Amino acid sequence: MKKWLKISLWILFGVSILVLMSVVKITQNESIIDKPNIIIHVNGENAFLTEDELYARLKRKGYVYKGQIYKGLKVNEVEKYLTSMSEIKSAKVFTKIGSKWTIEVEIRKPIARIFNNYGESFYLDELGHTMVPSNLYTARVVIVTGDIPDRINSKSVTEIINNRVLKSKLKLDDLYRISHYVCRDQLLQALIGQIHRKKNGDFVLIPQVGGQKIIFGSAFTDQEVREKFKKLKVFYKDAMPYEGWGKYDEISLKYDKQIVCKKKD
């Protein structure tokens, strides 16, 4: 008898919990939710997206609205929409018991601004993805101009590198190798203001001081880029202080294990 009573009590307890959870869920689903708590993580100073702008975009898309109830919140769709934004590297949307919910996003870090053959302008981020320019902020990064066939909706650098057809047509991977190296080196970051691609495929670096052109040539591999920049840094450190910043019109890094300089007339 006692055993049967214990079992009955446990069953009653379980049923009570299920009923309570059901009531809580119904109440939760019909409750009006608050404005989301938006957390934006920015790597550096590049605030390409503010909390107000992100909320305004969600509002225009109909994902948030006045009097919105809990069951009307489409968490997965909101996450998918956020990650489709070119400025956003990752996004999480999560709810809490009651009317609270949170949006947490991480913003991409740009390393170069590209002006292509079609009059488009876009950023390239540290992972090799393109980013639409922001009306809120202009990043202080190296400028890329010249014969650039890549479009604003281009494939990522990783996709290009792993596809022979894309690699033969697009140059975003070459641009990435140069600009990524520049952005990670304090000296080069202060020195190089512009990267220009000529019709013959050569890349030319334009320093912010000195007035000379640096003929970089190709940038097919990370090793090639690394060795060329190593030569350039040695030249600026050991030769420039003695020769003077205004002596040369052109510095060429195209040739293996040597630097060829052209003096100003």
KOLVEXTI-981997 format. One record per atom (N, C-alpha, C): x, y, z. Coordinates in steps of 0.02 Angstrom, whole numbers, padded with zeros to 5 digits, always signed. Each point is the difference from the previous one (the first is absolute). Layout:
N
XYZ
...
//
This chain:
265
+00042-00061+00000
-00042+00061+00000
+00043+00063+00000
+00052-00001+00043
+00045+00058+00004
+00036+00011-00067
+00021-00055-00030
+00034+00005-00065
-00045+00031-00053
-00063-00023+00000
-00049+00027-00048
-00012+00074+00012
-00002+00020+00064
-00010+00071+00018
+00058+00043-00023
+00061-00026+00008
+00059+00037-00023
-00001+00010-00076
-00018-00054-00035
-00003+00004-00073
-00052+00051-00021
-00057-00001+00034
-00054+00047-00016
+00021+00072+00011
+00035+00011+00055
+00024+00068+00016
+00050+00024-00052
+00044-00045-00021
+00049+00018-00051
-00034+00016-00067
-00050-00039-00017
-00038+00012-00062
-00035+00067+00004
-00032+00013+00058
-00034+00064+00010
+00048+00058-00005
+00059-00009+00030
+00051+00052-00003
+00022+00014-00072
+00012-00054-00038
+00020+00007-00070
-00053+00035-00042
-00063-00019+00012
-00055+00031-00037
-00005+00074+00017
+00009+00015+00064
-00003+00070+00022
+00054+00043-00033
+00060-00029-00004
+00055+00035-00033
-00015+00013-00073
-00027-00051-00035
-00016+00007-00071
-00054+00053-00010
-00051+00000+00045
-00053+00050-00005
+00027+00070+00012
+00044+00005+00051
+00030+00065+00015
+00042+00025-00058
+00040-00045-00030
+00042+00020-00057
-00043+00021-00059
-00055-00035-00009
-00045+00017-00055
-00031+00069+00010
-00020+00015+00062
-00029+00065+00015
+00052+00055-00010
+00062-00013+00025
+00054+00049-00008
+00015+00013-00073
-00001-00054-00040
+00015+00007-00071
-00054+00041-00036
-00063-00014+00017
-00055+00037-00031
+00005+00074+00019
+00014+00012+00065
+00006+00069+00024
+00059+00035-00034
+00056-00037-00007
+00059+00027-00032
-00014+00017-00073
-00031-00045-00035
-00014+00010-00072
-00043+00061-00013
-00044+00016+00046
-00047+00055-00010
+00025+00066+00030
+00057-00002+00035
+00025+00061+00032
+00035+00045-00052
-00005+00064+00011
+00032+00049-00045
+00074+00006+00019
+00043-00007-00050
+00073+00002+00013
+00027+00071+00000
+00056+00009+00035
+00033+00065+00002
+00041+00012-00063
+00025+00060-00007
+00050+00015-00051
+00062-00041+00015
+00031-00031-00051
+00057-00043+00014
+00060+00036+00030
+00036-00035+00042
+00064+00025+00025
+00052-00017-00053
+00028+00052-00032
+00047-00010-00056
+00072+00010+00023
+00041-00050-00011
+00071+00003+00019
+00041-00006-00064
+00042+00050-00013
+00041+00000-00060
+00074-00001+00019
+00035-00052-00023
+00072-00006+00013
+00038+00026-00061
+00044+00049+00012
+00038+00032-00054
+00074-00013+00010
+00032-00026-00051
+00072-00013+00002
+00037+00063-00025
+00022+00042+00046
+00032+00063-00020
-00049+00057+00003
+00010+00050-00043
-00039+00061+00003
-00054+00003-00054
-00008-00054-00038
-00044+00002-00059
-00072-00017+00017
-00037+00050+00024
-00070-00009+00020
-00045+00005-00062
-00001-00052-00041
-00039+00001-00061
-00075-00007+00012
-00019-00019+00060
-00070-00011+00015
-00013+00020+00072
-00051+00041+00011
-00019+00020+00068
-00061-00039+00022
-00015+00003+00064
-00059-00033+00027
-00064+00028-00032
-00003+00066-00008
-00059+00031-00029
-00010-00020-00073
+00055-00003-00038
-00005-00019-00070
-00021-00073-00007
+00028-00044+00041
-00019-00071-00003
-00074-00009+00016
-00023+00035+00052
-00071-00005+00019
-00045+00027-00055
+00022+00055-00032
-00040+00029-00054
-00006-00048-00059
+00053-00036-00015
-00002-00049-00055
-00048-00057+00016
+00002-00024+00061
-00046-00053+00021
-00073+00024-00004
-00010+00062+00018
-00067+00029-00002
-00025+00006-00071
+00044+00022-00046
-00020+00007-00070
-00017-00068-00031
+00033-00052+00023
-00012-00068-00025
-00060-00033+00032
-00027+00031+00052
-00059-00027+00034
+00016-00053+00052
+00064-00005+00020
+00018-00049+00051
-00015+00025+00070
-00006+00066+00009
-00021+00030+00064
-00053+00053-00014
-00047+00005+00045
-00054+00049-00009
-00034+00014+00067
-00038+00052+00002
-00033+00021+00062
-00053-00052+00019
-00002-00018+00064
-00049-00048+00024
+00015-00071-00019
+00063-00015-00020
+00019-00067-00021
-00003-00048+00059
-00033-00058-00010
-00003-00050+00052
+00054-00053-00010
+00013-00037+00053
+00056-00047+00001
-00004-00051-00057
-00060-00027-00013
-00005-00051-00052
+00008+00028-00070
-00001+00067-00006
+00010+00031-00065
+00073+00014-00015
+00044-00015+00048
+00072+00011-00009
+00031-00061-00035
+00027+00011-00059
+00031-00054-00040
+00075+00002+00009
+00024-00033+00052
+00071+00003+00019
+00046-00023-00057
-00015-00057-00030
+00044-00027-00053
+00002+00046-00061
-00057+00029-00018
-00002+00045-00057
+00038+00064+00014
-00004+00025+00061
+00037+00060+00019
+00075-00013-00004
+00022-00058+00026
+00071-00018-00003
+00023-00005-00072
-00040-00033-00042
+00018-00009-00070
+00006+00067-00036
-00046+00046+00015
+00001+00067-00030
+00062+00038+00022
+00017-00004+00064
+00058+00036+00027
+00065-00024-00032
+00007-00066-00006
+00062-00027-00029
+00005+00012-00075
-00056+00019-00032
+00002+00017-00071
+00028+00070-00012
+00003+00042+00053
+00028+00067-00006
+00076-00005-00009
+00026+00036-00048
+00071-00005-00016
+00045+00025+00057
-00027+00043+00043
+00041+00027+00055
+00007-00048+00058
-00045-00050+00003
-00003-00043+00059
+00037-00065-00011
+00045-00014+00046
+00040-00062-00002
-00038-00059+00030
-00034+00012+00056
-00040-00052+00032
-00056+00033+00039
-00054-00039+00012
-00058+00027+00036
-00033-00055+00042
-00023+00020+00059
-00038-00045+00043
-00062+00036+00025
-00056-00035+00000
-00062+00028+00026
-00027-00049+00051
-00013+00022+00061
-00026-00046+00051
-00051+00036+00044
-00048-00039+00025
-00054+00026+00041
+00009-00022+00072
-00035+00035+00045
-00001-00018+00070
-00073-00007+00022
-00009-00029+00059
-00068-00006+00027
-00026+00070+00015
-00060+00012-00024
-00029+00067+00008
+00000+00036-00067
+00013+00065+00002
-00005+00041-00061
+00068+00020-00027
+00054-00025+00029
+00067+00021-00020
+00028-00044-00056
+00038+00032-00047
+00037-00038-00050
+00061+00041-00022
+00051-00035-00025
+00064+00032-00014
+00025-00017-00070
+00031+00050-00031
+00035-00009-00064
+00073+00017+00012
+00044-00047-00018
+00072+00011+00008
+00035-00012-00066
+00035+00051-00026
+00033-00006-00064
+00073+00021+00005
+00040-00028-00046
+00070+00019-00006
+00011+00031-00069
+00031+00058-00002
+00009+00037-00063
+00066-00021-00033
-00001-00005-00066
+00060-00016-00038
+00051+00057+00005
+00064-00017-00007
+00053+00050+00002
+00027+00010-00071
-00008+00059-00029
+00025+00012-00068
+00076+00011-00001
+00032-00021-00056
+00072+00012-00006
+00017+00039-00063
-00049+00007-00046
+00013+00038-00062
-00067+00024-00030
+00003+00057-00034
-00058+00024-00037
+00016-00002-00074
-00043-00035-00037
+00014-00014-00071
-00046+00041-00045
+00029+00029-00052
-00038+00035-00053
+00012-00040-00064
-00053-00032-00026
+00009-00047-00056
-00013+00031-00069
-00001-00044-00051
-00009+00023-00069
-00071+00023-00016
-00046-00012+00045
-00071+00013-00014
-00027+00060+00040
+00045+00038+00030
-00021+00058+00038
-00025-00017+00069
+00009-00062+00021
-00022-00021+00066
+00056+00011+00051
-00021+00009+00062
+00048+00005+00055
-00023-00046+00056
+00047-00038+00027
-00017-00046+00055
+00062-00014+00041
-00012-00027+00059
+00055-00017+00045
+00016-00075-00006
+00062-00017+00017
+00022-00069+00007
+00018-00010+00073
-00028-00053+00033
+00013-00008+00071
+00058-00047+00013
+00018-00008+00063
+00060-00038+00019
-00005-00074-00016
-00060-00025-00014
-00009-00071-00018
-00010-00009-00075
+00003+00055-00038
-00006-00005-00073
-00071+00004-00026
-00046+00030+00038
-00068+00010-00022
-00011+00073-00020
-00044+00012-00048
-00015+00069-00020
-00053+00030+00047
+00004+00066+00008
-00046+00036+00043
-00027+00062-00036
-00064+00011+00005
-00031+00060-00029
+00022+00061+00041
+00018+00057-00031
+00019+00060+00038
-00057+00024+00044
+00017+00030+00056
-00049+00024+00048
-00009+00076-00007
-00062+00022+00011
-00013+00072+00001
+00019+00030+00068
+00013-00043+00048
+00015+00022+00068
+00073+00012+00012
+00042-00036-00038
+00071+00001+00017
+00043-00015-00061
+00057+00035-00006
+00049-00014-00052
+00063-00025+00033
+00019-00062-00016
+00058-00030+00033
+00065+00028-00029
+00049+00009+00044
+00067+00022-00021
+00042-00061-00017
-00007-00021-00062
+00036-00059-00024
+00033+00016-00067
+00043-00045-00024
+00034+00011-00063
-00051+00000-00058
+00011+00045-00048
-00045+00007-00059
+00027-00043-00057
-00044-00035-00035
+00019-00042-00057
-00035+00026-00063
+00038+00014-00052
-00027+00027-00063
+00029-00038-00060
-00020+00022-00059
+00029-00028-00061
-00043-00052-00034
+00031-00047-00033
-00035-00052-00038
-00024-00055+00047
-00058+00011+00030
-00028-00047+00049
-00065-00029-00028
+00000-00064-00021
-00060-00030-00029
-00050-00025+00052
+00019-00005+00063
-00044-00027+00052
-00058+00048+00015
-00059-00029+00013
-00060+00039+00014
-00014+00002+00075
-00048+00041+00018
-00017+00009+00071
-00029-00064+00030
-00031-00041-00042
-00030-00064+00024
+00045-00059-00017
+00065+00012-00004
+00048-00051-00019
+00001-00058+00049
+00025-00057-00024
+00012-00057+00043
+00054+00020+00051
+00003-00036+00055
+00051+00013+00051
+00068-00022-00026
+00052+00024+00032
+00069-00018-00019
+00010-00076+00004
-00026-00031+00052
+00008-00073+00007
-00032-00037-00058
-00059+00022-00022
-00034-00032-00056
+00040+00009-00065
+00029+00059-00009
+00039+00014-00060
+00063-00044-00002
+00035-00003+00056
+00063-00038+00003
-00012-00074-00016
-00057-00026+00020
-00015-00072-00010
-00036-00015-00066
-00004+00050-00044
-00035-00010-00064
+00044+00028-00056
+00026-00044-00043
+00046+00022-00053
-00031+00050-00048
-00064-00011-00017
-00034+00045-00047
-00005+00070+00030
-00023+00004+00063
-00006+00065+00033
+00068+00033+00008
+00050-00040+00017
+00067+00026+00012
+00030+00032-00063
-00019-00027-00058
+00026+00027-00063
-00035+00065-00020
-00060+00010+00026
-00040+00059-00020
+00003+00057+00051
+00002-00018+00064
-00005+00050+00053
+00068+00013+00033
+00007+00057+00031
+00064+00020+00030
-00006+00017+00074
-00058-00016+00029
-00011+00016+00070
+00049-00037+00046
+00019-00060-00019
+00048-00038+00041
+00069+00033+00001
+00022+00027-00058
+00064+00035-00003
-00003+00065+00041
-00055+00036-00007
-00009+00062+00038
+00000-00014+00075
-00031-00055+00018
-00004-00019+00070
+00069-00014+00029
+00042-00036-00038
+00067-00016+00026
+00039+00063+00017
-00003+00049-00045
+00037+00062+00011
-00030+00040+00057
-00065+00014-00004
-00032+00044+00050
+00000-00033+00070
-00007-00066+00003
+00000-00034+00065
+00069+00005+00032
+00053-00005-00041
+00068+00006+00027
+00011+00071+00025
-00022+00050-00039
+00009+00070+00018
-00035+00016+00066
-00062-00024+00008
-00039+00019+00059
+00026-00031+00064
+00041-00052-00006
+00028-00033+00060
+00069+00027+00019
+00028+00045-00040
+00067+00026+00012
-00004+00075+00013
+00020+00022+00057
-00006+00071+00019
+00037+00046-00047
+00061-00019-00020
+00040+00041-00045
-00034+00007-00068
-00021-00057-00028
-00032+00001-00066
-00067+00035+00002
-00036-00010+00055
-00065+00032+00007
+00006+00076-00001
+00054+00026+00031
+00012+00072+00000
+00029+00023-00067
+00034-00045-00035
+00035+00019-00062
-00044-00002-00062
-00037-00055-00009
-00037-00012-00063
-00070+00030+00004
-00015+00046-00046
-00066+00031-00002
-00045-00027-00054
+00030-00028-00053
-00040-00023-00057
+00033-00059-00035
-00042-00045-00025
+00022-00055-00042
-00034+00008-00068
+00039+00000-00053
-00028+00009-00068
+00019-00059-00044
-00049-00026-00036
+00014-00056-00046
+00000+00025-00072
+00056-00010-00034
+00008+00022-00069
-00032-00050-00048
-00009+00021-00062
-00030-00043-00051
+00041-00064-00012
+00065+00004+00009
+00042-00059-00011
+00000-00048+00060
-00038+00017+00052
-00006-00044+00058
+00046+00017+00057
+00047+00045-00010
+00046+00020+00053
-00036+00042+00052
+00016-00012+00063
-00025+00043+00054
+00052+00053+00016
-00023+00061+00010
+00043+00056+00017
-00023+00028+00067
+00047+00009+00046
-00016+00028+00065
+00019+00074+00001
-00046+00041+00025
+00012+00072+00004
+00009+00019+00073
+00062+00020+00020
+00012+00019+00070
-00034+00067+00017
-00011+00010+00064
-00030+00063+00023
+00054+00054+00006
+00064-00021+00001
+00055+00049+00001
+00053-00022-00051
+00038+00047-00025
+00056-00016-00045
-00013+00013-00073
-00062-00009-00022
-00017+00016-00069
+00020-00053-00051
+00032-00055+00020
+00020-00051-00049
-00054-00053-00008
+00005-00037-00055
-00044-00057-00012
+00039-00063+00018
-00035-00048+00030
+00031-00064+00017
-00032-00053-00046
+00040-00024-00048
-00026-00051-00046
+00003-00067+00035
-00057-00024+00020
-00003-00062+00039
-00002-00061-00046
-00031+00007-00059
-00006-00056-00046
-00058-00045+00019
+00009-00065-00005
-00054-00048+00015
-00004-00015+00074
-00055-00034+00019
-00010-00019+00070
-00036-00068+00001
+00031-00049-00033
-00033-00065-00010
-00001-00043+00063
+00049+00008+00044
+00003-00041+00061
+00017+00042+00061
-00015-00028+00059
+00018+00034+00062
+00075+00008+00007
+00037-00051-00021
+00073+00003+00005
+00029+00055-00044
-00026+00007-00061
+00023+00053-00045
-00011+00068+00031
-00060+00011+00027
-00016+00064+00031
+00044+00013+00061
+00009-00050+00040
+00042+00006+00061
+00072+00019-00018
+00029-00033-00049
+00070+00014-00020
+00008+00070-00029
-00048+00021-00040
+00004+00067-00029
-00004+00055+00053
-00046-00009+00047
-00006+00050+00053
+00061-00001+00046
+00030-00058+00009
+00061-00005+00041
+00056+00041-00033
+00007-00006-00066
+00051+00039-00036
-00014+00075+00007
-00064+00018-00006
-00018+00071+00003
+00016+00029+00069
-00016-00036+00052
+00012+00025+00068
+00075+00008+00014
+00040-00047-00024
+00073+00006+00007
+00025+00062-00036
-00026+00011-00061
+00021+00058-00039
-00018+00066+00035
-00061+00004+00026
-00021+00062+00034
+00039+00010+00065
+00018-00054+00032
+00036+00006+00064
+00073+00016-00009
+00032-00033-00050
+00073+00006-00007
+00022+00051-00052
-00038+00008-00054
+00022+00043-00055
-00030+00070+00002
-00065+00005+00013
-00034+00064-00004
+00028+00054+00045
+00018-00016+00063
+00028+00053+00042
+00063+00033-00028
+00037-00036-00041
+00062+00026-00029
-00011+00030-00069
-00043-00032-00039
-00012+00024-00068
-00050+00058-00002
-00045+00002+00049
-00051+00053+00000
-00065-00024-00030
-00056+00023+00027
-00067-00022-00022
-00017+00025-00069
+00030+00053-00022
-00018+00029-00064
+00045-00017-00058
+00048-00046+00010
+00050-00014-00051
-00028-00043-00057
-00043-00048+00015
-00023-00048-00050
-00071+00014-00024
-00009-00011-00064
-00066+00007-00031
-00037-00067+00001
+00038-00054-00003
-00031-00066-00005
+00044-00053+00036
-00034-00043+00037
+00033-00056+00035
-00034-00064-00023
+00037-00045-00030
-00030-00061-00026
+00020-00061+00042
-00052-00038+00020
+00010-00061+00039
-00012-00062-00042
-00008+00008-00066
-00020-00055-00044
+00053-00054-00007
+00062+00019+00008
+00055-00046-00014
+00022-00038+00062
+00015-00063-00009
+00017-00044+00056
+00064+00022+00036
-00006+00007+00066
+00056+00014+00044
+00037+00065-00015
-00034+00048-00032
+00031+00065-00011
-00053+00054-00007
+00022+00061+00011
-00042+00059-00009
+00031+00044-00053
-00040+00020-00049
+00025+00043-00053
-00032+00069+00007
+00042+00051+00006
-00025+00068+00012
+00013+00045-00060
-00045+00045-00012
+00007+00049-00054
+00002+00069+00033
+00056+00037-00012
+00007+00066+00029
-00045+00051-00035
-00018+00051+00036
-00038+00055-00029
+00045+00039-00048
-00030+00026-00053
+00038+00041-00048
+00023+00064+00034
//
